[in-house]
């Protein structure tokens, strides 16, 4: 009970002839092209907005990279200035240390001369006191024993002898 193609065409109300198949294919292609054109027309604002966003991203990226380059240049300039200041102050510190060392040497030399003069004055005063008073009185003034006073007098005499020669 198979039905012929004519019966099937009547049932479906579609012609099954070669000409109608070609026509159906042409209509389907035209519909697909029309649908594609409509989709492209609908998508064009999306593509335009995407292109605009890409341009904006490129602009923002360029500005960001320019800002990064400027920040890097500023940091390098800061580091150079800091290094120059450190070098300058290290040189000043070195100069100051050498100046202080020279002053200390001069002060030590002056102090040595002053100390020798004070020691000679002390020795002279001890010998003068010895000539005008007794050894126990000198011991009481110095706060030491009489035996220690004899040692002090001997040292005073040698100090004055060293000064006069």
Helices and strands as residue ranges (DSSP letters): H 5-12, H 18-132, H 135-142, H 146-164
